Amino acid sequence: MSGVEWTTGIAKVDVDEVIVRGHRLSDLIGQVTYTDMAFLLVRGSLPEPGERAMLDGILVSLADHGISPSTIVARTLTSCGTPIQASMAGAMLSIADWHGGSGEEVARILDDLAATAGPGDRQAACDKFVGTRVFVVSISTRSSTSC
């Protein structure tokens, strides 16, 4: 070892124990889901049931997006031995303006909600928005004929 030490608020590794956001890793194993652990790592706390359900839905939707141009690029590059980082970079570059457009629209919606609702009102604003049943359509959906 070089003698250099660094610290993080995410985890601490001791000789016989790993602490993740204040929880012993050995206590978490078998007690929390993958979603719970991802939430804990990012947010610093275990999720509430609604938060878990939302993140579960997001993770499931990301599992495989079918055969789209970006996934074809990633799979083709990876299958011929390209390092995973370069394969993913190629896939992300192929998204361009034609694929994944709903992400920008969702970002606008979230930005508007955050700007119009105070910190204590954000949950109510989100609940109200969800109640309107506004659907954000991406041009990369299977029904698209643009590409």
Backbone as ProteinMPNN parsed JSONL, in Angstrom:
{"seq_chain_A": "MSGVEWTTGIAKVDVDEVIVRGHRLSDLIGQVTYTDMAFLLVRGSLPEPGERAMLDGILVSLADHGISPSTIVARTLTSCGTPIQASMAGAMLSIADWHGGSGEEVARILDDLAATAGPGDRQAACDKFVGTRVFVVSISTRSSTSC", "coords_chain_A": {"N_chain_A": [[0.834, -1.188, 0.0], [0.361, 2.306, -0.546], [0.144, 4.052, 1.529], [-1.587, 6.097, 1.299], [-4.67, 7.43, 2.201], [-8.216, 7.613, 1.913], [-11.52, 8.872, 2.318], [-15.044, 8.208, 2.29], [-18.552, 8.913, 2.246], [-20.109, 6.836, 1.612], [-19.229, 4.123, 1.977], [-17.353, 2.086, 4.279], [-14.511, 0.231, 4.813], [-13.372, -2.168, 6.912], [-11.033, -4.344, 8.581], [-12.462, -6.745, 9.06], [-15.053, -6.149, 8.363], [-17.614, -4.558, 6.443], [-19.068, -1.468, 6.047], [-21.917, 0.031, 4.896], [-23.29, 3.008, 4.165], [-23.785, 3.347, 6.908], [-24.823, 0.895, 7.628], [-24.177, -2.474, 8.457], [-22.791, -4.549, 6.044], [-23.04, -7.312, 6.161], [-25.383, -7.552, 7.625], [-27.237, -6.589, 5.851], [-27.287, -8.361, 3.711], [-29.383, -10.725, 2.339], [-31.536, -9.557, 3.534], [-32.362, -7.231, 2.308], [-33.498, -6.0, -0.869], [-32.144, -5.942, -4.249], [-32.915, -3.539, -5.375], [-33.445, -2.048, -3.035], [-30.812, -1.867, -2.071], [-29.503, -0.439, -4.109], [-30.859, 1.989, -3.906], [-30.155, 2.701, -1.284], [-27.371, 3.069, -1.589], [-27.298, 5.285, -3.337], [-29.063, 7.272, -2.252], [-28.682, 7.17, 0.51], [-30.349, 6.139, 2.408], [-32.666, 3.527, 3.259], [-35.306, 2.639, 1.0], [-38.702, 3.9, 1.067], [-41.847, 2.097, 0.786], [-43.248, 3.048, -1.586], [-41.199, 4.385, -2.938], [-39.48, 2.25, -3.426], [-41.084, 0.71, -5.146], [-41.269, 2.443, -7.361], [-38.534, 2.646, -8.154], [-38.047, -0.059, -8.657], [-39.717, -0.401, -10.916], [-38.41, 1.309, -12.731], [-35.884, 0.047, -12.935], [-36.658, -2.447, -14.007], [-37.672, -1.607, -16.46], [-35.339, -0.854, -17.679], [-33.964, -3.164, -18.087], [-33.882, -4.617, -20.556], [-34.128, -3.167, -23.57], [-35.11, -4.093, -25.889], [-34.782, -4.608, -29.454], [-33.282, -2.097, -30.669], [-31.777, 0.665, -32.436], [-29.628, 1.639, -30.773], [-29.197, -0.498, -28.97], [-28.499, -2.504, -30.733], [-26.066, -1.511, -31.701], [-24.513, -1.537, -29.309], [-24.554, -4.304, -28.694], [-23.399, -5.408, -30.992], [-20.814, -4.237, -31.04], [-19.811, -5.184, -28.563], [-19.915, -7.952, -28.969], [-17.829, -8.379, -30.719], [-15.584, -8.101, -29.252], [-14.979, -5.563, -28.313], [-14.129, -3.344, -25.677], [-16.312, -3.001, -22.837], [-16.846, -0.366, -21.989], [-16.359, 1.176, -24.29], [-18.212, 0.024, -25.996], [-20.642, 0.736, -24.773], [-20.389, 3.502, -24.972], [-20.515, 3.809, -27.744], [-23.148, 2.962, -28.153], [-24.534, 4.95, -26.736], [-23.84, 7.201, -28.228], [-25.185, 6.622, -30.559], [-27.799, 7.16, -29.984], [-28.542, 9.823, -30.429], [-30.694, 12.307, -31.878], [-32.933, 10.852, -32.375], [-33.667, 8.772, -30.671], [-34.687, 7.902, -27.378], [-35.852, 10.29, -26.684], [-37.829, 10.922, -24.842], [-36.657, 11.24, -22.397], [-35.601, 13.833, -22.211], [-37.958, 15.311, -22.253], [-39.19, 14.385, -19.908], [-37.32, 15.36, -18.079], [-37.788, 18.109, -18.387], [-40.409, 18.264, -17.379], [-40.006, 17.462, -14.688], [-38.275, 19.495, -13.889], [-39.969, 21.73, -14.148], [-41.909, 21.05, -12.219], [-40.335, 21.111, -9.888], [-39.628, 23.802, -9.879], [-42.045, 25.139, -9.543], [-43.178, 24.238, -7.205], [-42.759, 24.451, -3.732], [-40.216, 23.201, -1.417], [-41.636, 21.707, 0.555], [-43.951, 21.137, -0.792], [-43.571, 19.51, -2.942], [-44.178, 16.738, -3.131], [-46.992, 16.764, -3.186], [-47.357, 18.22, -5.549], [-46.242, 16.454, -7.414], [-47.968, 14.259, -7.068], [-50.349, 15.437, -7.959], [-49.683, 15.946, -10.636], [-49.24, 13.312, -11.581], [-51.806, 12.391, -11.309], [-53.034, 13.611, -13.455], [-52.564, 12.042, -15.609], [-50.83, 12.39, -17.821], [-49.132, 11.419, -20.655], [-45.882, 10.728, -21.693], [-44.453, 10.527, -24.725], [-42.025, 8.738, -26.444], [-40.081, 9.018, -29.364], [-38.791, 6.74, -29.91], [-40.265, 4.524, -29.452], [-41.866, 1.341, -30.075], [-43.962, 1.779, -31.801], [-43.153, 3.72, -33.451], [-42.515, 5.145, -36.627], [-40.501, 6.547, -37.628], [-37.909, 5.731, -37.959]], "CA_chain_A": [[0.0, 0.0, 0.0], [1.122, 3.547, -0.637], [-0.063, 4.859, 2.712], [-2.596, 7.11, 1.007], [-6.004, 7.062, 2.669], [-9.301, 8.491, 1.519], [-12.779, 8.511, 2.96], [-16.276, 8.459, 1.559], [-19.74, 8.729, 3.069], [-20.869, 5.689, 1.124], [-18.837, 2.855, 2.577], [-16.111, 2.004, 5.033], [-14.049, -1.151, 4.847], [-12.456, -2.499, 7.997], [-10.398, -5.642, 8.379], [-13.434, -7.843, 9.049], [-16.416, -5.645, 8.242], [-17.897, -3.508, 5.47], [-20.2, -0.646, 6.472], [-22.483, 0.772, 3.767], [-24.223, 4.048, 4.631], [-24.112, 3.12, 8.317], [-25.356, -0.464, 7.834], [-23.223, -3.569, 8.219], [-23.139, -5.283, 4.834], [-23.468, -8.66, 6.563], [-26.773, -7.47, 8.078], [-28.087, -6.286, 4.698], [-27.366, -9.533, 2.828], [-30.535, -11.576, 2.62], [-32.605, -8.793, 4.157], [-32.813, -6.162, 1.418], [-33.497, -6.341, -2.288], [-31.187, -5.208, -5.079], [-33.458, -2.181, -5.462], [-33.174, -1.401, -1.748], [-29.384, -1.585, -1.966], [-29.199, 0.644, -5.048], [-31.411, 3.2, -3.296], [-29.311, 3.009, -0.133], [-26.101, 3.599, -2.067], [-27.463, 6.602, -3.958], [-29.765, 8.244, -1.401], [-28.203, 7.139, 1.883], [-31.344, 5.532, 3.29], [-33.458, 2.486, 2.602], [-36.495, 3.267, 0.42], [-40.074, 3.66, 1.515], [-42.478, 1.188, -0.18], [-43.524, 3.712, -2.863], [-39.914, 4.637, -3.587], [-39.01, 0.95, -3.909], [-41.901, 0.327, -6.303], [-40.874, 3.285, -8.483], [-37.212, 2.243, -8.611], [-38.219, -1.386, -9.271], [-40.248, -0.19, -12.256], [-37.352, 1.884, -13.563], [-34.877, -0.984, -13.201], [-37.231, -3.436, -14.917], [-37.766, -1.027, -17.806], [-33.993, -0.736, -18.23], [-33.341, -4.477, -18.214], [-33.604, -4.841, -21.974], [-35.005, -2.263, -24.313], [-35.454, -4.682, -27.173], [-33.86, -4.409, -30.558], [-33.318, -0.727, -31.165], [-30.445, 0.971, -32.973], [-28.577, 1.742, -29.758], [-28.856, -1.817, -28.427], [-27.796, -3.231, -31.794], [-24.683, -1.022, -31.686], [-23.838, -2.063, -28.113], [-24.391, -5.755, -28.804], [-22.451, -5.694, -32.074], [-19.472, -3.88, -30.585], [-19.405, -6.09, -27.495], [-19.729, -9.309, -29.485], [-16.56, -8.518, -31.44], [-14.476, -7.923, -28.326], [-14.76, -4.176, -27.897], [-14.344, -3.183, -24.229], [-17.688, -2.613, -22.511], [-16.972, 1.09, -21.935], [-16.449, 1.667, -25.664], [-19.485, -0.456, -26.542], [-21.703, 1.586, -24.234], [-20.217, 4.833, -25.562], [-21.061, 3.724, -29.101], [-24.612, 2.909, -28.045], [-25.034, 6.27, -26.328], [-23.688, 8.12, -29.359], [-26.173, 6.313, -31.598], [-29.125, 7.636, -29.575], [-28.712, 11.079, -31.176], [-31.98, 12.984, -31.703], [-34.048, 9.976, -32.744], [-33.992, 7.756, -29.666], [-34.584, 8.347, -26.001], [-36.315, 11.668, -26.582], [-38.704, 11.166, -23.698], [-35.84, 11.63, -21.254], [-35.535, 15.296, -22.164], [-39.289, 15.802, -21.884], [-39.366, 14.083, -18.485], [-36.483, 16.308, -17.352], [-38.513, 19.386, -18.388], [-41.54, 18.133, -16.463], [-39.482, 17.464, -13.323], [-37.753, 20.839, -13.633], [-41.132, 22.592, -13.929], [-42.492, 20.707, -10.92], [-39.445, 21.605, -8.831], [-39.636, 25.265, -9.883], [-43.345, 25.684, -9.15], [-43.559, 23.758, -5.874], [-41.754, 24.616, -2.688], [-39.718, 21.917, -0.927], [-42.662, 20.96, 1.272], [-45.099, 20.897, -1.661], [-43.183, 18.735, -4.125], [-44.918, 15.478, -3.203], [-48.351, 17.086, -3.622], [-47.28, 18.606, -6.966], [-46.031, 15.226, -8.181], [-49.215, 13.497, -7.017], [-51.298, 16.115, -8.833], [-49.262, 15.714, -12.012], [-49.503, 11.91, -11.91], [-53.26, 12.272, -11.433], [-53.5, 14.122, -14.759], [-52.339, 10.966, -16.584], [-50.143, 12.873, -19.009], [-48.176, 10.437, -21.126], [-44.758, 11.259, -22.453], [-44.177, 9.56, -25.782], [-40.717, 8.814, -27.047], [-40.12, 8.598, -30.762], [-38.095, 5.472, -30.057], [-41.156, 3.42, -29.101], [-42.077, 0.368, -31.147], [-44.963, 2.253, -32.751], [-42.535, 4.761, -34.266], [-42.194, 4.836, -38.02], [-39.541, 7.548, -38.056], [-36.583, 5.177, -38.247]], "C_chain_A": [[0.873, 1.243, 0.0], [1.003, 4.404, 0.607], [-1.078, 5.961, 2.509], [-3.951, 6.602, 1.48], [-7.018, 8.066, 2.158], [-10.575, 7.989, 2.181], [-13.944, 8.868, 2.047], [-17.443, 8.255, 2.521], [-20.53, 7.499, 2.669], [-20.506, 4.413, 1.863], [-17.526, 2.993, 3.334], [-15.747, 0.525, 5.112], [-13.048, -1.296, 5.972], [-11.887, -3.879, 7.698], [-11.43, -6.759, 8.238], [-14.874, -7.375, 8.855], [-16.505, -4.557, 7.175], [-19.155, -2.784, 5.951], [-20.657, 0.163, 5.261], [-23.546, 1.717, 4.302], [-24.707, 3.779, 6.055], [-24.659, 1.742, 8.634], [-24.249, -1.485, 7.594], [-23.695, -4.35, 7.002], [-23.643, -6.681, 5.173], [-24.906, -8.668, 7.075], [-27.728, -7.236, 6.904], [-28.302, -7.511, 3.811], [-28.515, -10.43, 3.267], [-31.719, -10.84, 3.223], [-33.154, -7.684, 3.268], [-32.732, -6.632, -0.03], [-32.389, -5.568, -3.007], [-31.619, -3.75, -5.188], [-33.2, -1.405, -4.181], [-31.712, -0.975, -1.66], [-28.981, -0.449, -2.9], [-29.671, 1.97, -4.469], [-30.542, 3.643, -2.126], [-27.986, 3.63, -0.578], [-26.232, 5.027, -2.585], [-28.026, 7.633, -2.99], [-29.302, 8.264, 0.047], [-29.184, 6.577, 2.885], [-32.05, 4.428, 2.523], [-34.757, 3.117, 2.115], [-37.776, 2.962, 1.176], [-40.727, 2.748, 0.462], [-42.758, 1.829, -1.546], [-42.259, 4.0, -3.646], [-39.35, 3.349, -4.174], [-39.771, 0.538, -5.168], [-41.508, 1.14, -7.542], [-39.522, 2.847, -9.039], [-37.252, 0.851, -9.224], [-38.707, -1.246, -10.709], [-39.201, 0.36, -13.204], [-36.323, 0.825, -13.923], [-35.399, -2.05, -14.158], [-37.289, -2.883, -16.338], [-36.403, -0.893, -18.471], [-33.349, -2.079, -18.524], [-33.001, -4.818, -19.654], [-34.612, -4.041, -22.764], [-35.336, -2.801, -25.705], [-34.392, -4.414, -28.225], [-34.095, -3.013, -31.126], [-31.92, -0.412, -31.684], [-29.348, 1.025, -31.912], [-28.215, 0.382, -29.17], [-28.148, -2.669, -29.469], [-26.323, -2.816, -31.81], [-23.932, -1.614, -30.503], [-23.568, -3.551, -28.244], [-23.377, -6.122, -29.877], [-21.024, -5.396, -31.627], [-18.962, -4.854, -29.523], [-19.101, -7.479, -28.029], [-18.43, -9.482, -30.263], [-15.366, -8.134, -30.562], [-14.164, -6.505, -27.906], [-14.978, -4.078, -26.391], [-15.739, -2.599, -23.952], [-17.862, -1.098, -22.475], [-17.13, 1.669, -23.34], [-17.757, 1.229, -26.316], [-20.641, 0.413, -26.061], [-21.61, 2.998, -24.79], [-20.781, 4.856, -26.979], [-22.579, 3.711, -29.09], [-25.175, 4.273, -27.693], [-24.916, 7.281, -27.458], [-24.745, 7.865, -30.436], [-27.576, 6.772, -31.231], [-29.479, 8.911, -30.33], [-30.053, 11.733, -30.877], [-33.169, 12.051, -31.9], [-34.504, 9.036, -31.648], [-33.822, 8.321, -28.271], [-35.075, 9.762, -25.771], [-37.193, 11.941, -25.381], [-37.92, 11.593, -22.472], [-35.763, 13.133, -21.102], [-36.88, 15.883, -21.743], [-39.568, 15.559, -20.404], [-38.534, 15.045, -17.641], [-37.161, 17.679, -17.284], [-39.666, 19.366, -17.387], [-41.058, 18.209, -15.014], [-38.94, 18.836, -12.945], [-38.902, 21.811, -13.356], [-41.779, 22.326, -12.57], [-41.644, 21.256, -9.777], [-39.487, 23.124, -8.735], [-40.939, 25.84, -9.344], [-43.782, 25.264, -7.754], [-42.423, 23.996, -4.899], [-41.317, 23.254, -2.179], [-40.768, 21.078, -0.206], [-43.852, 20.567, 0.419], [-44.789, 19.977, -2.833], [-43.943, 17.429, -4.249], [-46.336, 15.728, -3.705], [-48.357, 17.463, -5.101], [-47.095, 17.382, -7.845], [-47.298, 14.379, -8.219], [-50.26, 14.11, -7.947], [-50.961, 15.862, -10.296], [-49.573, 14.282, -12.443], [-51.002, 11.687, -12.096], [-53.802, 12.776, -12.759], [-53.335, 13.097, -15.861], [-51.768, 11.482, -17.902], [-49.112, 11.833, -19.408], [-47.106, 11.122, -21.948], [-44.374, 10.19, -23.459], [-42.788, 9.796, -26.336], [-40.821, 8.364, -28.496], [-39.38, 7.288, -30.984], [-38.976, 4.283, -29.687], [-41.402, 2.54, -30.309], [-43.08, 0.856, -32.196], [-44.391, 3.323, -33.691], [-42.287, 4.275, -35.679], [-41.118, 5.776, -38.541], [-38.157, 6.968, -38.354], [-36.681, 3.677, -38.474]], "O_chain_A": [[2.0, 1.22, 0.496], [1.71, 5.405, 0.723], [-1.401, 6.687, 3.449], [-4.33, 5.468, 1.189], [-6.702, 9.244, 1.991], [-10.679, 6.82, 2.555], [-13.832, 9.714, 1.16], [-17.33, 7.511, 3.495], [-21.517, 7.156, 3.319], [-21.391, 3.695, 2.327], [-16.713, 3.879, 3.071], [-16.583, -0.318, 5.439], [-12.009, -0.635, 5.989], [-12.22, -4.498, 6.688], [-11.281, -7.629, 7.38], [-15.812, -8.116, 9.149], [-15.594, -3.743, 7.021], [-20.177, -3.413, 6.226], [-19.867, 0.898, 4.669], [-24.573, 1.283, 4.826], [-25.884, 3.959, 6.368], [-24.935, 1.444, 9.796], [-23.479, -1.367, 6.641], [-24.852, -4.764, 6.929], [-24.573, -7.178, 4.537], [-25.585, -9.689, 6.97], [-28.891, -7.637, 6.957], [-29.373, -7.679, 3.227], [-28.597, -10.837, 4.426], [-32.787, -11.423, 3.405], [-34.289, -7.246, 3.454], [-31.982, -7.551, -0.358], [-31.78, -4.659, -2.442], [-30.794, -2.84, -5.106], [-32.786, -0.246, -4.222], [-31.406, 0.137, -1.23], [-28.195, 0.416, -2.514], [-28.952, 2.967, -4.537], [-30.228, 4.826, -1.993], [-27.537, 4.617, 0.006], [-25.385, 5.876, -2.308], [-27.52, 8.753, -2.917], [-29.499, 9.258, 0.745], [-28.897, 6.537, 4.081], [-32.035, 4.4, 1.292], [-35.264, 4.041, 2.752], [-37.916, 1.927, 1.827], [-40.209, 2.637, -0.649], [-42.519, 1.192, -2.572], [-42.238, 3.877, -4.87], [-38.809, 3.347, -5.28], [-39.173, 0.072, -6.138], [-41.423, 0.594, -8.642], [-39.371, 2.692, -10.251], [-36.563, 0.596, -10.211], [-38.179, -1.891, -11.615], [-39.111, -0.072, -14.354], [-35.929, 0.711, -15.084], [-34.662, -2.509, -15.031], [-36.994, -3.591, -17.301], [-36.318, -0.826, -19.698], [-32.291, -2.13, -19.15], [-31.89, -5.276, -19.92], [-35.82, -4.235, -22.626], [-35.783, -2.061, -26.581], [-33.26, -4.043, -27.917], [-34.985, -2.791, -31.947], [-30.976, -1.148, -31.398], [-28.252, 0.509, -32.132], [-27.042, 0.129, -28.895], [-27.284, -3.475, -29.123], [-25.437, -3.664, -31.919], [-22.831, -2.139, -30.67], [-22.468, -4.011, -27.938], [-22.582, -7.044, -29.693], [-20.128, -6.218, -31.817], [-17.814, -5.295, -29.581], [-18.141, -8.116, -27.596], [-17.971, -10.609, -30.452], [-14.274, -7.874, -31.067], [-13.178, -6.271, -27.209], [-15.923, -4.673, -25.873], [-16.265, -1.809, -24.737], [-18.906, -0.589, -22.882], [-17.952, 2.56, -23.551], [-18.344, 1.977, -27.098], [-21.515, 0.783, -26.844], [-22.633, 3.63, -25.052], [-21.449, 5.814, -27.369], [-23.222, 4.364, -29.912], [-26.17, 4.709, -28.271], [-25.795, 8.126, -27.629], [-25.15, 8.789, -31.142], [-28.462, 6.773, -32.086], [-30.601, 9.055, -30.816], [-30.503, 11.713, -29.731], [-34.304, 12.434, -31.616], [-35.632, 8.545, -31.695], [-32.922, 9.122, -28.016], [-34.743, 10.372, -24.755], [-37.294, 13.087, -24.941], [-38.472, 12.249, -21.589], [-35.85, 13.655, -19.99], [-36.931, 16.838, -20.967], [-40.119, 16.424, -19.723], [-38.995, 15.5, -16.593], [-37.118, 18.339, -16.246], [-39.875, 20.325, -16.645], [-41.635, 18.936, -14.205], [-39.122, 19.291, -11.815], [-38.82, 22.623, -12.434], [-42.152, 23.259, -11.858], [-42.176, 21.802, -8.811], [-39.394, 23.679, -7.641], [-40.937, 26.917, -8.749], [-44.676, 25.885, -7.179], [-41.258, 23.763, -5.221], [-41.967, 22.25, -2.47], [-40.781, 19.855, -0.349], [-44.678, 19.758, 0.841], [-45.674, 19.695, -3.641], [-44.321, 17.041, -5.355], [-46.831, 14.988, -4.555], [-49.265, 17.069, -5.833], [-47.715, 17.275, -8.903], [-47.664, 13.844, -9.266], [-50.975, 13.388, -8.643], [-51.851, 15.595, -11.104], [-50.103, 14.057, -13.531], [-51.418, 10.892, -12.939], [-54.91, 12.412, -13.153], [-53.903, 13.256, -16.941], [-52.187, 11.049, -18.976], [-48.304, 11.411, -18.581], [-47.389, 11.98, -22.784], [-44.01, 9.075, -23.084], [-42.421, 10.926, -26.659], [-41.565, 7.436, -28.813], [-39.338, 6.775, -32.102], [-38.491, 3.154, -29.616], [-41.167, 2.955, -31.444], [-43.055, 0.405, -33.341], [-45.07, 3.773, -34.613], [-41.895, 3.128, -35.895], [-40.844, 5.81, -39.741], [-37.32, 7.651, -38.944], [-35.67, 3.024, -38.731]]}, "name": "protein", "num_of_chains": 1, "seq": "MSGVEWTTGIAKVDVDEVIVRGHRLSDLIGQVTYTDMAFLLVRGSLPEPGERAMLDGILVSLADHGISPSTIVARTLTSCGTPIQASMAGAMLSIADWHGGSGEEVARILDDLAATAGPGDRQAACDKFVGTRVFVVSISTRSSTSC"}
